[in-house]
Amino acid sequence: MTDVKQGASAPLALDRADARVKHGAGVGGAVSAFLDRVRSGDLGSLPVIVGLVVIWTVFTSLNPVFVSSSNLVNLLFDCSTVGVIALGIVCVLMVGEIDLSVGSISGFASAMVGTLWVNQGWPVALAIIAALAFGVLIGSLYALLFNRLGMPSFVSTLAGLLAVLGMQLYILGSTGSINLPYGSALVDFGQLMVMPKWVSHTLAVIPGLAMLITGLRTVARRRAANLSTPSVAGLILRVAAITIGLELIVAYLNQARGIPWMFGLFVGLVVAMNYALTRTKWGRSMTAVGGNREAARRAGIKVRAIYLSAFALCSLFAALGGVLAAARLASASQQAGTGDVNLNAIAAAVIGGTSLFGGRGSAYSALLGIIVIQSIASGLTLLDLSSSLRYMITGAVLAIAVIVDSLARRSRASHGRA
């Protein structure tokens, strides 16, 4: 009955927004529609963007070096490793579950690469593939325990955290660490390789171009069906703002070393996952299962397969994050994947806007969330302050993100848009 009531009231809220942008209502109509969505609880990435502005403003006022191009390039390098792990966390949160073992999986993957490549003499590519395959295997095991035995993901992944950590310590042996060869392609990728300027400037144009093409096609289809259409003027304004903004950012970062290829890989994975979550049947099924598992099952969705894909992708991204971390540090050690890796990955996904309640989130939340966390870490390091403050500030930001998510859910429910 709840779904029926929401379905009846949702068009009322949507019509108020759509009426302002019907057939060329202009930029003012687009702004009014955006404000209507915000009032109804559809905040999108607005809270995290506001938070980023506040954090960057505070740290820049305290130490202008924070926004120097060289510091921002280092920040992008650091974002890539945990950011990839956070992207996997988005997958399991979308279906309303959790994975507490991503840190251990990333640490074991780095140890596996070091052992197979350096100690056993495997080609580095095969060592990386083996590490990624291990991640998929562990995620599939979690899905099996969840689907067949009904074991809560909190318990199974907590057990996995301990077991995989033990495996990591075992294969590293008494030495405790393995140094990766300096000058190798993997280490150069994690520490030195940046995009040529022309490549970074070209890539900065692609998001706006893709948005323009997609938006114009949507307008054409909706007009052909005599439906309300988004404002073309508003679309062009957004495309221009995004393109100019990205080009300015790229030009500024190119004053230092430039855009890291490792960060480019991370962003590429985010874009690919966003397309999969928003434009494919699988992505819609992920949202449906996270919103209401029983309703999704009755609608014909293969719920068990969706859970399998979510857990497998999460562990796959965790293993990839571990490989990138090994490349970044040029070593695999017993400390890899421990400490705050788990917490930062989960916090990044939640702070970025993925709901802990399931059924709502975005691949871009991993990108935005990890930039918030690494900005806090970088700013406090430049101020030479204790790491204890980083934990306290990150915890406060996480709590605020969850509170905002809860309040937004209530607002969406009251407006019939839950």
N, C-alpha and C positions, 0 to 999 in steps of 0.2 A: 504493500500500500504506500510505503514511503516513496518508492520509485515512481508510482503513478502520480502522486501529488507533486513531486519535483518536476516530473515531465510536463505537468499541466501549467505550472507556474514559471518554469524556465523561459518559455517564449516571451512572457511579459517583460522579463528583465532584458532579454536579448533584443526585443523589438525597440526598446527605448534607446539602446546603443546604436542599433542598425539604422534607426530612423534618422539619426544625425549624419550618417555618411551615405545615404541613399543617393545614387546617381550624381556624384560630384558635389557633395555638401561642403567640400573644401577642407582646408587645414583646421579651421575652427570646429568643424564637425568631428574630425578625427580626434582632436584634443578632448572634446566633450565625451566622445565614446570611451576614450581611455580613462577619463575621470569616473565615468559610470562603472567601468569594470573594477577600478580600484575600490570604489565605495561598496561594491558588491562582494569584495573579498578576493577578487582575481588579481593578486598583486604581481604575479610573475617574478621577474628578477629585480623589481624595484627596491625591496628592502636591502638586498646584498649590495646593490650599486650605491645606495645611499650610505651604507656602512663603509664601503671602500673609500668613498669620498671623504668621510669623516676621519677614517684611519690615516689616509694619506695626507690629509690636511694637518692633522696633529703632529705626525712624525716629521713632516717637512718643516713645520714651524720650529720644531725642536732641533732638527739637524737637516739642513738643506741637502746634504750629501745623499739623503734617502732617495730623492728623485733624480739623482745623477744617472746618466745613461749607462755607465759601467755597473752601478749597483742594480739597476733594473734588469740588465742582461743576466747578472748572476742570479737574481730572483727568478727569472724565467728558467734557468737551468735547474734550480732547486725545486721549482713547482712541478717539473715534468715527472719525477719519479713517483712521489706520493699521489700526484694528480691522476696518473694512470690507475693506481690502486683505487682511488676514490671513484673513478668511472665504473669500476666493477661493483663497488658498494651501491651505486645508483641502481644497478640492475636488481639486486636482491631487495633493496628498499622499495622498489616499484611494485613488487609482489607482496609487500608487507612482511618480509623476513629480514634476517640479519646474518652477517658472517663476521665472527670475532677472530678468525684465524688468518686474515689476509696478511698481517704482519709476518707471521711465522712462515706462510707460504712464500712470501717475497724473499725472506731470509734464506729459506731452503733452496729456492730457485737460484739465488746468487751463489750459494755454496755449491750447488750442483754444476753450474757453469764453470766455476773455478776448478772443481775437482776433475771434471771430465776434460776440460780444455787444457789446463796447466799440468795436472798430475797424470792424467791418462792419455794425453796426446790426441784427443779427438779434435776434428775441425771445429772451430768456434761456432759455425752455423749449426752443426749437428748438436752441439752442447746446448745451444739456445733452444732448439726445437725440442730436445728431450726435457728441458726445464718447463717449457710451455705445456708439453703433453702431460707432465706430472700435475701441473695446475688443473688441467681439464679433468684428469682422473680423480683428484681430490674433490673437486666440485661435484662431479657425478656421484661420488660416494655420499656426499651430503644429501644430494637430491634423492638417492635411493633410500637412505635412512628416513628422510622426511616423507616421501611418497608411500613407501611400503610399510614402514614401522610406525609412522606418526611421531617420530622423535622431533621435538622442537629444535628449530635451527639454532637457538641460543645454546642448547646443551651440546648438540653434535659439533658445532663449530668451536665451542670452548674445549671440548675433548680434542678436536683436531689441532687447535692451537698448541696444546701441550705435546701431543704426539709428534707433530711436524717439527716443533722446536727441538725435541729430543733427537729426531732424525738429523736435523741440521748440525747439532753438536757432535753426533756420532760420525758423520762423514767428514767433518773438518778435523777430527782427531785431536791429538794433544797439541798440535801447533796452534790451533784456534783461528788461523787466518791463512788466506792464500792471496798473494799479490798477483794481479793481472799484468801482463806485459805492457809497459809503457811504449807508446808508438804504434800499438796495434789499432786496427780500425775501430774495434769496440770501445776502447778507452778514449780514443780521439773523438768518437761520436759523443761520448758522455761528458767530455771536458773542453773540447776545443772547436769542434766543427760548427760553423755558422753559415747561414745562407749568403750567397752573393747578393749584393744590393739590388740588382735588377730582378732577381727571383723574389725577394721579399716584397718589393714594390708591386710586382705583378700579382702575387698572391693576395696582396691587400685589396686589389680591385675585385677579386672574384666574389667575395660575400655580397657586395652591393649589386654586382651584375646578376648573380643568382637570385637575389631578392627581387630585383626589378623584373626579370623574366617571369618568375613564379607569380608575382603580384599581378602583372598585366594579364597573364593567362587566367588567373582567378577572376579578375574583373570581366574579361571577355566571356567566360563561361557563365557567370552569374547574370550578366546583362542579357545574354542569349536566352536564359531561362526566366527573364523578367523578375529577378530577385534583387534585393538590396545589394549594393556593391560598395567596397571600400573606396575611400577617396583616392583618386589617382594623384592629386596634388600632394596629399599626405604621404603616399607611397614614394613619390619622387623626392620629397623632402627628407624622408628617413634614409633613402638610399644615398642621397648626397651627403647627409650628415655622417653616416657610417663610413662611406668611402673616404671622405676628407679626413675624418678622425683617424682611421687606420693608417692612411698615408702619412699623416703627421707623426703618429706613434712610431711607424717604421723608420721614417727619416731621423727621428730623435735617437732611436736605438742604434741606428747605423753610424751615429757619431762615435760610438764605442765599438765593440766587436761586431754587433749586429744580432739578428734573430738566430738563436740556437736551432740546429736541425732537430735536436731532441725535443724541444718545445713544439716545433712544427709537427713532429710525429704525434705528440700528445693532442694537439689541436685537430689534426687530421682524424684521429680516433674519435674525438668528441663529435666532430661533424658527421662522421659515418654512423655513430651510435644515435645521434639525434635524428638522422634520416630514418634509421631502422625503427626507432621508437615512435616516430610521428607519421611515417609515410608507408609503413608496411603492415600487413595483417598480423605479423608476429608482435609488432609494437603495440597495436591496438589490443591484442590479446593480453599482453603484459599489463596494460592499464586496467583492463576488465577484471583480470584475476586479482590484482591488488585492490581494486575497489570492492568487489564482492565475489568471492571464490565460488560460492554455490550458484549464483546467477550466471557466472561465466560457464560453469559446467553445464547448466541447463541450456545455455545458448549454443552448445555444441563445441566449445573450445576444449582442446586437449590440455586440461589443467596440469596434469603430471609432466607433460612435455614442456610446458612453459616454466614450471619450477626447475626442471632439469637444465634448461637453457640459461636460466637466471643464475643458478649456482655455478654452472660450468663457466659461464662468462666471467663471473666475479673472481673465481680462482685463476682463470686464464690471465685476466688483467693484473691480478696480484703477482703472479709469476713474472709477467712482463715488467711490472714495476720493479721487482727484485733484480732482474737482469739490467735494467737501466740504472738502478742504484749501484750495482757492482761496477758498471761502466763509469759512473760519476765519481766513485771513490777509488777506482782502480784496484779494488780488493774485494774479497769475500771473507767475512769474519763472523764470529759467534755473536757479535752485536748487531749484525744486519737484520733488519726487520723487527728488532726489539724496541724497547723504549716507547716512544709515543707514536710510532708508525700506525698502529691500529687505530688509536684515538684520532689522530689527525685525518686519516682517510675517511673514517665515519663522520667526523665533525665537518670535513670539507663538503661532503655530499649534502648533509643536513643544512649547514649554513648557506650553501648555494641555492637551496630552495626545494630539495627533494623531501617529500613528506615522510615522516616516520610511521605514518598510519597506512601507507601503501596507496597505490593507485594514482599518485600525482608526483610528477618530477620531470626532470630534463637532464640530458647529458651535459648541457652547459652548466648545470649546477656544480659539477665536479671542477670545471675550469674556474668559475667564479669563486667557489668556496676555498679552493687551494690557494688562490691568489690572496684571499683575505688572510688565511693562516700564515702563509709565508711572508706577507707584508708585516704582520705583527712580529714574527720572529726576526725579520731583517731590521725593522725599526728599533726593536729593543737591543739587538746586537750592536747597532751603530751608537746607541746611547750608552752602551757598556753597562746595561742593567742586568740583574739576576734573571736566570731562566725561570725562576719561580713565578715572576710576573707574567711571563709568556703563558704558562699554564693557567694562571688565574684569569687573564684577559681572554684567552681562547675559550675557557669554560664559560665565562660570562657571555661572550658572543654566541656560543652554542645555545645557552639557555634562552637568550633573547630570540634566536632563530626559531626555536621550538615553540616559544610563546606566540610569536607572530604567526607561525603555521597554525597553531590551535585556534587563535582568534580569527584567522582568515577562513578556516573551515566552518566555524560558527556563522560567520558573515555570509559565506556562500550558501550554507544551508538555509539561512533565513531569507535569502533572496532567490531560493530555488535553483541554485547553480552548483550544488555540491557534487 
